[in-house]
Structure formats: structure tokens, C-alpha cells
Amino acid sequence: MTRSRAAALLVAALILSGLAVVPTPPTSAAPGVAASSAVEKPRVKKRLRLFTTSNRADLVSGGDVRVAVAGAKGLDLRSLRITLNGRDVTRRFAMRPTADATVRRFEAYLTGLRLGRNVVRAASQRFAGRLVVINHPRGGPVFSGPQTRQYRCQAGARDRQCNQPTRYRFLYKSTNPLRAGLLPYDPKRPPSDVATTRTDRGVRVPFVVRREDGVQDRDRYTIMVLWQPGRSWDRFRPQRQFNRKMLVTHGGGCGASYTPGEPPLDDYSGTIPGLPGIESSYVTALSRGFAVLSTALDNTGHNCNVALNAESVMMAKEHFVEQYGSLRYTIGTGCSGGSIAQHTVANAYPGIYQGLVTTCSYPDTFTAGAQFADYHLLRLYFEDPSRWAPGVVWLPTQLAAVEGHLTHLNAVVADEGLFKAALNPEHDCPGTLAPVRGRVATRYDDAINPGGVRCSVLDLLVNQLGRRPRSAWSAEERRAGRGFGGVPFGNTGLLYGLEALRDGAITPAQFVDLNVKVGGLDVDSRHTAARTAGDPASVANAYRTGLVNEATNLSQVAMINHGGPDPGIAHDYAHAFWTEDRLQRAQGHTDNRVMWFGLTPLIGDPRWATEAMLAMDRWLTAVERDRSPRPLARKITAARVRAGITDRCSNVPGVLEVTGKDDEVDCVLPESLQLRLSTPREVAGGNRLNDVLSCRLKPLTRAVVDVGLLPLTDAQLARLRAVFPRGVCDFSKPGLGQQSAQTWLGYGTATKVVTGGRNLPAVPPRQGEALSGPAFRSQLRQ
């Protein structure tokens, strides 16, 4: 038997026994190709990146979005097939121009998104990519959490989220100086007195404006742009007079509403009437090619909620980018509450604004709110002599000394005009009905409708602050079956008038009587004999959510504040210094903010609203021109110098400005002459930043209170110790719950709240890049 035959028989035996496997015959190979390489492995496709440009992919609203495909080496765009939820949308994509004239994107405007999760896929033979887009209702919410109930929509609303058809109309500016403002314009019968404007891009056009009025987030918005009727406007190729800049206007006050309002447009947020002969800054902005945007929800008097302020502007900007075109940068402007909205949104939701123009300034709601709460309590004592102990008499100058002001008038105006309306749960807030015989009530009444809508802003902010713990419930809360909005400030431990005692402005008898009797407030803002403790979780949440602005996230925004003296109507220029000092503490400098002080009360100079807006425009344009790799924060400070923007007090008589370093002109008017006045908490020993809502405590020793010319008697000290059994404020330590604001917090879904907020996921590169130009996109990743 040959050797080969023996081998064959052995293999056959092994196969039959199961110990061998018949090899698979090799695949036929082309001539000259090794058989081992004839079977090709499936080629792994290269990853292709898709991104939304009109907003973050997880915060899209309204059923539409702009989507782009990132370029990749070897990618043939013609070979791509792109789908939205399985539906072919390839033909909607094309190379599109951007706000940066040197850059084009392969981009499309996609409609028909379903609520919730949507998937965009792109694939070719060599590339594949996928993008998940989360679409939210046009009526909201997006990140602000469950919406308030018992909300009354406007007449004409089509559904329970107050949606209705968008309205478009035309306006124009007249050549007749006696016909001020913007007037109705009929394209079919154009008036003969239409003015002409030349934009900052050198484009000369008739001063005709298209105004869009619509509803988003259950409330109204307004968009205005220069428009040439009869000519097309494409979101990727807008009419050439549009300079791709945006001005956002704001309203004043602090309040809660439960029905849609009107978007504010005037320079001074309703705080100051329109000034004859002075054109509003938004009209000037339109003349230069800006878009102008306002939402009712960015008006703190209508909606004193930083998350809703931010959400509404974000949604409206997304809508703008989807319908009108990409943006280079956005400037905010406003007085009083308009300064609050800008400061707090820029700090808690960086990227929404690139520049702020603030006046009648406040840094936030709650640190000024704590000042006004103190005023309210002090008034209850000071204005009722029957509460004064025998022999204790208060002079008007002594009231002002305890309040840290020139006169008691400031406390009266702040209390009557601001504090009571903001914190009174029974006041007449829009959208609610008071209990009346024969009518169903929706508004809270402590006696007959404890489950009704509470008009206090603390209840508007329940997603942010949280509800009061069951252990602290009032009788009304027990009857309503729920805790009301948490109280985010307290006066436990405050020694009112301590510095006035030190200065000899008040006597020990006055000091003791005041602190024994001043008391506190309950959740319905009713006076209590006990001090207000505040709800610890709500105090901490006020800081965490950005309702207190510690200026820790403002380094990438440019700021111009202008203002004037206010000796008695609750808008002290001191509030502007609070922001300045907090910014100094947070970043070691204030080079991204300037202060203009003038003699016109509150605003400094009637011309400054427009002048500051134009200066901010120069500043941000200078930032754009900086092509260096240095961080945005450093670009902003360097651009301010190049743009020649400095501190000012130019309309004050006398030599008050000098040339300093880098040839800058600085205001050298002392803070005291700019009426930097004090507060009850400063007089109680607090710091000049006024950012402690509820203090930490230390033992009440004689050394703490024996600060004046006369020491307290043992009896007086014993009375104080009875009021402060756990001690008095220790302002050498941070306040209870004091912390920096978190950025981009979300508060849950339409049905489930995340109290105090949760940080939204980090923004992937390039998402939302049409909301601002290349120079400012690092803001979106904060």
C-alpha cells in the first residue's frame, strides 16, 4: 500500500469517528491572486458627524431644526443619503453660506419633527453618521420643568398651550420728525414719507420693518427686522441689510403672571416713561441692520424666573435662526428688572448673550429682595409708635441710619412698589380670579381658597426653590395639602442698627427695642414675633440656580452699566457696585465691565441707552477681529481697550475724568459722590457685596454689642439673648448655602420636576453654532 493511499484511509477513519473536520474548499481566486486574499472583509465605514446649528440637539422646539453635516476627508457629499426618522430628506441639504463669510456648511432646514426623540442618519458607501434630536412642544417646556397650572390663555388661542397663528405686519419710520416712532406701513399703498437708513454694512434701504408677533412657551414674542417688501428672504441668504446681529429688550419689576403678556420694547423697561426727542435704542439698532427680539417672559415684572427668562429667549433665538438666518452676536438691554434678567441669565445660561447693556441696575432678584424684606419689617416697627418702648423715640434721621440710606423714603418706595407685590400671595396678579360670590375663584385666599394660585414669586419659582418641608407647614399649607414655595432668605441673627449704634446714631435702648420687636415674616408675608429662619434647602437653591448672582460665570460676556443717583426710589447706584465687587471677587478684575455714572437719576444720561448699545456693538466687533488663540475672556478685555470703551462720568460738572494707564479715560468720582448707599444688612455688620441671604451664627457675647459710646445693661443684654438663643450673624463666614450658580440647569419634564435643577449634558462641538459667530462659540460649552 502506497503512503498516499494510507494517508487517505486514515483521514476517512478520523472523519467517521468525529475527530476531524472536512476543510472548506478555497474560494476561486482571480488569476495571479493568492487564494488567501480572495475573501474580502466587510469595510468599516468612517464615522460622519452631524450637528444641529439652530440650537443644541437636546433643546430643540417647535418641530423644526437646522442640521449640518461636518466635512470629512474623502467624503463625497453627492453620495450621501440622509433620512429623518426613516424619511429621505437628502434633497433638502446643500452647501449654505454662514454668518462667517469665509465658511460654508452642508446644511438643511428640516421640518416635521415629532415630539421627543428624532433620528437623523447620513450614509454613503464609506461614511455613516447619526444624530438624535429631542424636539419639545412649541408651547414648552424645554428645560424649565413642569409649567404652572390654572394658566389662562389669551383670546384666540387654539389650544391649551396658548398657540395661535403668527401675525406679520409692516412698520416704517417717517421723514417727518413730528411723527415719532414706527408707524403702520401698507405695502400696497406705500406712504410718501418713508425715511431711508444706511446700515452699518453700508446698505441703504427704506426704513421699513417687518414685525412678527407669535406665541412660544405659552407667551408672546416679537421679532423685528429691516425688510424690503416684495423681495425674498431666505434663512440661508437673508436680505443684505441684515447685519446678523440681535438686540434683546427686557422689562422691569419682579412679579408672577398666569396669562400671556406683551413683549417689552422701551429702553427703560417701563421704569421711566419715554423721553421726548430721544429715540429708543431698538429703533437705532433696526436702522443699523440689527434684528430686535423681545419675549414677554424675558420681562421680570411679568415673569420673575431666571429659567423661564432664559428658556423663552433661547426658544425665540432658535426660531429666529431657523426662519431669518444665523447670528454673529446678541446684545441685551434693559433697566431695573431688565438688568436682573440680563445679569442672571448670562451667569446661569452663558451663551444666550454676548453683551449686556444694563441700567437702573440690580445684580439679581433675591439679594435686593432680602434688602427690601428688611425694609418691610423695619417699616412695621418704625411706622407704629405704639410698638416703641416707653422713653424710646425714633427721629427720621435715625430710621435712615438703621436702613443705611439718606431718608426713610427709600424703604417706603421699595416696600410699596416692589416687595409687597412680589411676595404677597393674594395680590391681583394677571390670569387669576379673586373669590367673589357666584364665581369660581382661582386665586389663593388664606381663609376660603388655600389651594388657589399664589401670586407670590416664590411659588412661581417652586421648580427652582422647592417646596417648604412638611415640618414647617402653616395651617394654610396643611389645608391645601402641599407645601408652598420655599422661603429663600432669613433674618435670624441679624442685629439691625449695629453700625448705627457703633457710630452713636442710635442709643442702646433704641437698638435693643428694635431687635426685640422687629420680628419676621411667615410664608404669606404676614408679620410674626419670631425671626424668619428661611428654608435651608431653598436658600441653597437660590444660589445654585442663579437666582442669586455671584458673577462666577460672567467672564465671557462684555458689560456696560450706566446709571445715575437715586437717593430714594429703590434703585441706588450701589446695586451696580454690588455686581462690580462680586465680579472682582470672582475673577480678580472687572476688565470686562465698565461703569458710566451721570447726573440724570437712575439712568445717568437719556442718550446713554443708545450710546451704550452702539459702544457694545463696537466692543463685540473688536472681539470678532481678534483671531488669536487666546481664550474668549481675554479677547473681551483686550477688545474693550482697542474699542476705546472705559468707565465714565462725563456729564458731571467739574474735572472728574483723567487719563490713566493704556491712555484710558477713567471716572475718578468717589463712590460716595456716586451715592453708593448702604442697606439694613450692611448696617447690621454685613459685607458690601450684600450676597448673604441667611447668615451663619456665632455666640452673642457682650463684646459683640458693646460697640457704642454706652455699654448695654445686663437687662438689655438678657433681652437680646432671649431673641437670639442660637447666636447672631457671623459675617466673617459665608452665608448658609452660599455657593456659585450652576450653569445650564434643567428642571425636569412637563410632568416631573427636578427640584433645584440638574446640569444638562455637555454640548458636543458645533451644536448651536448658528446662534453666534466663531469668536463666541466657547460660551456654549460652559
ZAMARGU-4260 file (C-alpha; in steps of 0.2 Angstrom, whole numbers, plus 5000, padded with zeros to 4 digits):
<rodrens>
0) 5000/5000/5000 | 5007/5017/4995 | 5010/5030/5008 | 4997/5042/5000 | 4983/5029/5000
5) 4987/5025/5018 | 4985/5044/5022 | 4968/5045/5014 | 4962/5029/5023 | 4967/5037/5040
10) 4958/5054/5036 | 4942/5044/5032 | 4943/5035/5048 | 4945/5051/5058 | 4930/5059/5049
15) 4920/5044/5053 | 4925/5044/5072 | 4921/5063/5073 | 4939/5068/5076 | 4942/5078/5060
20) 4933/5091/5050 | 4932/5092/5032 | 4941/5108/5026 | 4931/5121/5016 | 4937/5122/4998
25) 4946/5138/4995 | 4936/5151/4985 | 4941/5153/4967 | 4953/5167/4965 | 4957/5178/4950
30) 4972/5173/4941 | 4988/5179/4949 | 4979/5182/4966 | 4983/5172/4981 | 4968/5162/4987
35) 4970/5168/5005 | 4966/5186/5000 | 4951/5182/4989 | 4938/5184/5003 | 4937/5202/5007
40) 4931/5208/5025 | 4917/5220/5026 | 4924/5238/5025 | 4920/5248/5041 | 4913/5264/5037
45) 4921/5280/5044 | 4911/5290/5057 | 4902/5305/5050 | 4897/5319/5062 | 4880/5328/5061
50) 4875/5343/5071 | 4861/5355/5074 | 4865/5373/5071 | 4850/5382/5077 | 4851/5376/5095
55) 4858/5361/5105 | 4851/5345/5099 | 4843/5341/5115 | 4834/5358/5117 | 4825/5360/5100
60) 4807/5365/5100 | 4793/5369/5088 | 4795/5354/5076 | 4809/5361/5065 | 4828/5362/5066
65) 4843/5366/5056 | 4855/5352/5054 | 4873/5351/5046 | 4885/5338/5041 | 4903/5340/5046
70) 4916/5339/5032 | 4927/5324/5032 | 4942/5319/5021 | 4937/5309/5006 | 4918/5312/5009
75) 4909/5314/4993 | 4893/5324/4998 | 4884/5319/4982 | 4884/5301/4988 | 4876/5304/5004
80) 4858/5298/5008 | 4851/5307/5023 | 4835/5302/5032 | 4824/5309/5046 | 4815/5296/5056
85) 4817/5285/5040 | 4810/5298/5028 | 4823/5303/5015 | 4827/5322/5016 | 4843/5321/5006
90) 4837/5334/4993 | 4835/5347/5007 | 4854/5348/5010 | 4865/5359/5000 | 4881/5370/5003
95) 4875/5385/5013 | 4883/5402/5017 | 4886/5406/5036 | 4887/5421/5046 | 4906/5419/5043
100) 4908/5424/5025 | 4923/5413/5023 | 4914/5397/5029 | 4900/5386/5020 | 4891/5372/5028
105) 4882/5357/5020 | 4866/5360/5029 | 4847/5359/5028 | 4831/5366/5037 | 4821/5351/5042
110) 4803/5351/5047 | 4790/5338/5053 | 4800/5333/5069 | 4789/5323/5081 | 4788/5326/5099
115) 4803/5318/5109 | 4816/5308/5100 | 4820/5310/5082 | 4835/5302/5072 | 4844/5309/5058
120) 4855/5297/5048 | 4868/5300/5034 | 4877/5287/5025 | 4887/5283/5009 | 4897/5269/5004
125) 4912/5274/5015 | 4904/5285/5029 | 4889/5284/5041 | 4883/5295/5055 | 4868/5298/5066
130) 4861/5312/5076 | 4847/5311/5089 | 4837/5327/5091 | 4825/5330/5105 | 4810/5340/5100
135) 4800/5349/5113 | 4782/5357/5111 | 4781/5375/5104 | 4771/5379/5120 | 4786/5372/5131
140) 4793/5367/5142 | 4811/5364/5136 | 4821/5364/5152 | 4811/5374/5164 | 4801/5359/5171
145) 4783/5357/5174 | 4773/5373/5170 | 4761/5382/5181 | 4743/5376/5182 | 4727/5386/5180
150) 4735/5396/5167 | 4723/5407/5157 | 4727/5408/5138 | 4724/5424/5128 | 4708/5426/5117
155) 4711/5417/5100 | 4722/5403/5107 | 4720/5387/5098 | 4725/5375/5111 | 4729/5374/5130
160) 4747/5379/5127 | 4741/5396/5120 | 4747/5393/5102 | 4739/5403/5089 | 4743/5409/5071
165) 4758/5420/5070 | 4755/5438/5064 | 4766/5448/5052 | 4764/5467/5048 | 4775/5481/5042
170) 4780/5497/5050 | 4790/5512/5044 | 4799/5527/5051 | 4793/5544/5044 | 4804/5558/5037
175) 4793/5570/5047 | 4801/5572/5064 | 4784/5576/5072 | 4779/5558/5068 | 4790/5549/5080
180) 4792/5530/5082 | 4787/5516/5070 | 4771/5519/5061 | 4759/5506/5051 | 4765/5503/5033
185) 4754/5496/5019 | 4765/5488/5005 | 4750/5490/4993 | 4749/5509/4997 | 4766/5514/5002
190) 4766/5531/5011 | 4776/5545/5004 | 4786/5550/5019 | 4796/5534/5022 | 4813/5538/5028
195) 4829/5530/5022 | 4843/5522/5033 | 4860/5516/5029 | 4865/5501/5039 | 4882/5498/5047
200) 4887/5487/5032 | 4884/5502/5021 | 4867/5496/5013 | 4855/5510/5010 | 4837/5504/5011
205) 4820/5512/5015 | 4817/5512/5034 | 4803/5498/5033 | 4802/5485/5046 | 4793/5468/5047
210) 4786/5464/5064 | 4782/5446/5068 | 4771/5443/5083 | 4769/5425/5089 | 4767/5413/5104
215) 4780/5401/5111 | 4782/5394/5129 | 4763/5399/5132 | 4768/5418/5130 | 4771/5431/5117
220) 4786/5436/5107 | 4791/5449/5095 | 4804/5449/5081 | 4808/5465/5070 | 4820/5467/5056
225) 4823/5479/5042 | 4814/5472/5027 | 4812/5476/5009 | 4794/5471/5004 | 4792/5462/4988
230) 4810/5454/4989 | 4813/5437/4995 | 4822/5432/5012 | 4829/5415/5014 | 4836/5409/5030
235) 4852/5404/5022 | 4853/5420/5012 | 4844/5434/5021 | 4842/5451/5013 | 4858/5460/5013
240) 4853/5474/5025 | 4853/5461/5039 | 4870/5463/5049 | 4867/5446/5058 | 4867/5455/5075
245) 4852/5454/5088 | 4846/5466/5101 | 4835/5459/5115 | 4825/5471/5125 | 4818/5467/5143
250) 4805/5473/5155 | 4806/5479/5174 | 4799/5474/5191 | 4798/5457/5198 | 4781/5448/5198
255) 4771/5432/5193 | 4758/5431/5179 | 4747/5417/5174 | 4742/5423/5157 | 4752/5429/5142
260) 4759/5447/5142 | 4766/5459/5130 | 4784/5459/5125 | 4793/5474/5132 | 4802/5486/5119
265) 4806/5503/5128 | 4824/5507/5134 | 4819/5509/5152 | 4808/5493/5155 | 4793/5504/5160
270) 4803/5511/5175 | 4805/5528/5166 | 4792/5535/5154 | 4798/5538/5136 | 4808/5554/5134
275) 4803/5567/5121 | 4816/5569/5107 | 4826/5553/5112 | 4824/5539/5100 | 4823/5522/5108
280) 4839/5511/5106 | 4830/5497/5097 | 4824/5509/5083 | 4843/5514/5081 | 4848/5496/5081
285) 4835/5492/5067 | 4842/5507/5057 | 4859/5499/5058 | 4853/5482/5052 | 4850/5473/5069
290) 4836/5461/5072 | 4826/5466/5088 | 4819/5452/5099 | 4808/5453/5114 | 4798/5440/5124
295) 4785/5443/5137 | 4794/5430/5148 | 4810/5440/5147 | 4801/5454/5157 | 4804/5450/5176
300) 4789/5460/5180 | 4778/5448/5171 | 4789/5433/5175 | 4802/5434/5189 | 4810/5417/5185
305) 4828/5416/5178 | 4825/5398/5170 | 4810/5404/5160 | 4818/5421/5156 | 4832/5410/5148
310) 4821/5397/5140 | 4810/5410/5131 | 4824/5419/5124 | 4833/5403/5119 | 4817/5397/5110
315) 4814/5413/5101 | 4833/5414/5095 | 4831/5396/5089 | 4816/5401/5079 | 4824/5417/5073
320) 4839/5407/5066 | 4828/5394/5058 | 4817/5407/5049 | 4829/5423/5047 | 4847/5417/5047
325) 4862/5414/5058 | 4868/5427/5071 | 4885/5434/5075 | 4881/5440/5092 | 4867/5445/5104
330) 4866/5461/5115 | 4854/5463/5129 | 4847/5480/5135 | 4836/5485/5150 | 4833/5494/5166
335) 4829/5488/5183 | 4821/5470/5181 | 4829/5471/5163 | 4846/5472/5172 | 4841/5457/5183
340) 4836/5446/5168 | 4852/5450/5159 | 4864/5448/5173 | 4856/5432/5180 | 4853/5423/5163
345) 4871/5427/5157 | 4878/5420/5173 | 4867/5404/5174 | 4864/5401/5155 | 4880/5408/5147
350) 4880/5409/5128 | 4862/5417/5126 | 4870/5434/5127 | 4887/5440/5121 | 4885/5458/5128
355) 4874/5467/5141 | 4869/5485/5142 | 4861/5487/5160 | 4854/5502/5169 | 4844/5506/5185
360) 4855/5491/5189 | 4852/5476/5201 | 4863/5460/5200 | 4848/5448/5204 | 4831/5447/5212
365) 4835/5439/5229 | 4849/5449/5236 | 4839/5465/5233 | 4824/5456/5239 | 4832/5452/5255
370) 4836/5471/5257 | 4818/5475/5253 | 4811/5462/5265 | 4822/5470/5279 | 4814/5487/5274
375) 4796/5479/5275 | 4800/5473/5293 | 4808/5489/5299 | 4793/5499/5292 | 4781/5489/5303
380) 4791/5494/5318 | 4796/5512/5314 | 4779/5517/5307 | 4770/5511/5323 | 4775/5521/5338
385) 4763/5511/5349 | 4776/5497/5347 | 4790/5508/5354 | 4795/5505/5372 | 4792/5520/5385
390) 4805/5533/5383 | 4811/5526/5365 | 4808/5539/5351 | 4814/5537/5334 | 4819/5553/5323
395) 4818/5552/5304 | 4837/5553/5303 | 4839/5538/5315 | 4827/5527/5304 | 4838/5531/5289
400) 4854/5527/5299 | 4847/5510/5303 | 4842/5507/5285 | 4858/5513/5278 | 4850/5527/5267
405) 4848/5546/5266 | 4830/5545/5271 | 4816/5533/5276 | 4808/5536/5259 | 4818/5523/5250
410) 4811/5510/5262 | 4794/5515/5258 | 4796/5515/5239 | 4805/5499/5239 | 4792/5491/5250
415) 4776/5498/5242 | 4782/5497/5224 | 4792/5481/5224 | 4792/5470/5239 | 4773/5469/5243
420) 4768/5465/5225 | 4782/5452/5223 | 4779/5442/5239 | 4760/5444/5243 | 4752/5428/5238
425) 4734/5437/5237 | 4738/5452/5227 | 4729/5454/5210 | 4741/5445/5198 | 4736/5443/5180
430) 4727/5427/5175 | 4719/5424/5192 | 4702/5427/5199 | 4698/5433/5216 | 4685/5424/5227
435) 4669/5433/5223 | 4651/5427/5227 | 4644/5417/5212 | 4661/5415/5204 | 4674/5401/5205
440) 4690/5408/5212 | 4707/5403/5205 | 4717/5415/5216 | 4724/5410/5233 | 4715/5416/5249
445) 4721/5411/5266 | 4703/5409/5273 | 4692/5402/5259 | 4704/5396/5245 | 4720/5390/5252
450) 4723/5378/5237 | 4722/5393/5224 | 4735/5400/5213 | 4748/5410/5224 | 4754/5426/5216
455) 4770/5426/5226 | 4785/5424/5215 | 4791/5411/5227 | 4778/5400/5221 | 4782/5404/5203
460) 4799/5398/5207 | 4794/5382/5215 | 4804/5371/5202 | 4820/5381/5207 | 4817/5384/5226
465) 4807/5368/5230 | 4793/5367/5242 | 4793/5370/5261 | 4796/5355/5271 | 4781/5347/5279
470) 4789/5351/5296 | 4787/5369/5293 | 4769/5369/5285 | 4757/5383/5291 | 4739/5380/5294
475) 4735/5385/5276 | 4748/5373/5269 | 4740/5359/5279 | 4723/5364/5272 | 4730/5365/5254
480) 4738/5348/5256 | 4755/5354/5250 | 4770/5365/5254 | 4771/5382/5247 | 4786/5389/5238
485) 4801/5389/5249 | 4807/5405/5258 | 4825/5408/5252 | 4830/5421/5265 | 4830/5424/5283
490) 4834/5437/5296 | 4838/5425/5311 | 4854/5433/5319 | 4853/5450/5311 | 4857/5464/5323
495) 4848/5478/5315 | 4857/5495/5318 | 4873/5488/5325 | 4884/5500/5315 | 4872/5515/5319
500) 4875/5510/5337 | 4893/5510/5335 | 4893/5527/5327 | 4882/5534/5341 | 4867/5537/5329
505) 4856/5527/5340 | 4855/5523/5358 | 4857/5506/5366 | 4838/5507/5371 | 4833/5510/5353
510) 4844/5496/5347 | 4838/5483/5359 | 4819/5488/5357 | 4821/5487/5338 | 4829/5470/5338
515) 4817/5463/5351 | 4802/5468/5342 | 4806/5469/5323 | 4801/5450/5321 | 4800/5441/5305
520) 4788/5435/5291 | 4778/5419/5288 | 4776/5411/5271 | 4761/5423/5267 | 4772/5438/5271
525) 4762/5441/5287 | 4772/5448/5302 | 4777/5436/5316 | 4785/5439/5333 | 4799/5426/5328
530) 4813/5430/5316 | 4812/5422/5299 | 4823/5407/5298 | 4821/5403/5279 | 4820/5386/5272
535) 4838/5379/5271 | 4836/5369/5255 | 4828/5384/5247 | 4842/5396/5252 | 4855/5385/5245
540) 4844/5383/5229 | 4843/5401/5227 | 4862/5402/5225 | 4863/5385/5215 | 4850/5390/5202
545) 4857/5408/5199 | 4843/5417/5207 | 4857/5425/5217 | 4871/5431/5205 | 4888/5429/5212
550) 4896/5433/5195 | 4906/5417/5194 | 4901/5414/5176 | 4902/5431/5168 | 4920/5431/5162
555) 4915/5428/5143 | 4902/5442/5142 | 4905/5460/5139 | 4895/5473/5150 | 4891/5491/5150
560) 4882/5498/5165 | 4875/5516/5165 | 4866/5524/5179 | 4864/5540/5190 | 4860/5545/5208
565) 4845/5538/5217 | 4843/5545/5234 | 4826/5537/5237 | 4817/5527/5224 | 4824/5510/5227
570) 4837/5510/5213 | 4853/5515/5222 | 4868/5515/5211 | 4875/5505/5225 | 4867/5490/5216
575) 4878/5492/5201 | 4893/5491/5213 | 4887/5475/5220 | 4889/5467/5203 | 4906/5476/5201
580) 4913/5469/5218 | 4906/5452/5215 | 4914/5451/5198 | 4931/5457/5206 | 4930/5443/5219
585) 4925/5430/5206 | 4938/5434/5193 | 4951/5446/5201 | 4947/5460/5189 | 4932/5469/5181
590) 4940/5472/5164 | 4925/5465/5155 | 4913/5478/5163 | 4913/5497/5163 | 4903/5509/5173
595) 4895/5525/5167 | 4889/5537/5180 | 4879/5553/5176 | 4868/5566/5185 | 4851/5560/5177
600) 4843/5550/5191 | 4844/5531/5188 | 4850/5531/5170 | 4864/5544/5170 | 4860/5552/5154
605) 4845/5550/5142 | 4856/5547/5127 | 4866/5533/5135 | 4854/5519/5131 | 4858/5521/5113
610) 4876/5526/5115 | 4880/5511/5126 | 4871/5499/5114 | 4882/5506/5100 | 4898/5505/5111
615) 4894/5487/5115 | 4892/5484/5096 | 4910/5491/5093 | 4917/5481/5108 | 4910/5464/5101
620) 4915/5468/5083 | 4933/5471/5090 | 4932/5454/5099 | 4927/5446/5082 | 4943/5454/5074
625) 4954/5445/5087 | 4960/5430/5078 | 4972/5425/5091 | 4971/5408/5100 | 4969/5416/5117
630) 4953/5412/5127 | 4937/5422/5124 | 4938/5430/5141 | 4955/5438/5137 | 4949/5443/5120
635) 4935/5453/5128 | 4946/5463/5140 | 4958/5467/5126 | 4945/5472/5114 | 4937/5484/5126
640) 4954/5494/5126 | 4955/5493/5107 | 4937/5499/5106 | 4941/5514/5117 | 4927/5509/5130
645) 4931/5515/5148 | 4922/5520/5164 | 4914/5537/5163 | 4906/5551/5172 | 4906/5563/5158
650) 4891/5574/5161 | 4895/5578/5179 | 4902/5596/5181 | 4920/5598/5186 | 4936/5588/5182
655) 4930/5570/5186 | 4939/5561/5172 | 4958/5558/5170 | 4969/5549/5158 | 4976/5533/5166
660) 4985/5518/5160 | 4984/5512/5142 | 4978/5530/5138 | 4961/5525/5145 | 4949/5539/5152
665) 4943/5534/5170 | 4930/5541/5181 | 4938/5547/5197 | 4922/5552/5206 | 4922/5544/5223
670) 4909/5530/5226 | 4901/5541/5240 | 4898/5555/5227 | 4890/5542/5216 | 4878/5539/5230
675) 4884/5522/5234 | 4872/5520/5249 | 4871/5506/5262 | 4857/5493/5267 | 4850/5487/5283
680) 4861/5471/5282 | 4877/5481/5279 | 4872/5492/5295 | 4869/5475/5304 | 4888/5471/5300
685) 4886/5463/5283 | 4898/5465/5269 | 4897/5477/5255 | 4893/5464/5242 | 4876/5461/5251
690) 4875/5442/5245 | 4871/5433/5261 | 4853/5428/5262 | 4854/5419/5278 | 4869/5421/5289
695) 4879/5408/5300 | 4879/5411/5318 | 4891/5415/5332 | 4888/5417/5351 | 4880/5433/5357
700) 4894/5440/5369 | 4895/5457/5377 | 4909/5461/5365 | 4898/5459/5350 | 4886/5473/5356
705) 4896/5484/5367 | 4902/5494/5352 | 4895/5512/5355 | 4898/5525/5367 | 4887/5517/5381
710) 4888/5498/5385 | 4872/5488/5386 | 4865/5485/5403 | 4864/5467/5409 | 4845/5468/5407
715) 4846/5474/5389 | 4859/5460/5385 | 4847/5447/5393 | 4833/5453/5382 | 4844/5451/5366
720) 4849/5434/5371 | 4831/5429/5373 | 4829/5434/5354 | 4845/5426/5348 | 4846/5410/5358
725) 4857/5402/5345 | 4868/5417/5342 | 4870/5432/5330 | 4876/5434/5312 | 4895/5430/5309
730) 4898/5439/5293 | 4916/5433/5293 | 4910/5417/5286 | 4900/5413/5270 | 4881/5413/5272
735) 4871/5397/5274 | 4870/5388/5257 | 4881/5401/5249 | 4889/5394/5233 | 4891/5398/5214
740) 4877/5396/5202 | 4877/5380/5191 | 4876/5383/5173 | 4863/5376/5161 | 4852/5368/5174
745) 4836/5358/5168 | 4821/5356/5180 | 4813/5341/5173 | 4800/5337/5160 | 4782/5343/5158
750) 4776/5331/5171 | 4791/5328/5183 | 4801/5341/5192 | 4819/5340/5196 | 4819/5352/5211
755) 4834/5363/5211 | 4839/5358/5194 | 4851/5345/5186 | 4865/5350/5174 | 4861/5347/5156
760) 4874/5336/5147 | 4889/5345/5140 | 4887/5352/5122 | 4895/5342/5108 | 4906/5353/5097
765) 4897/5364/5084 | 4880/5361/5091 | 4870/5378/5090 | 4884/5387/5081 | 4872/5397/5071
770) 4867/5406/5087 | 4883/5416/5087 | 4899/5418/5077 | 4915/5409/5079 | 4923/5421/5091
775) 4909/5417/5104 | 4906/5399/5102 | 4916/5394/5118 | 4902/5401/5128 | 4891/5387/5123
780) 4902/5374/5131 | 4902/5382/5148
</rodrens>
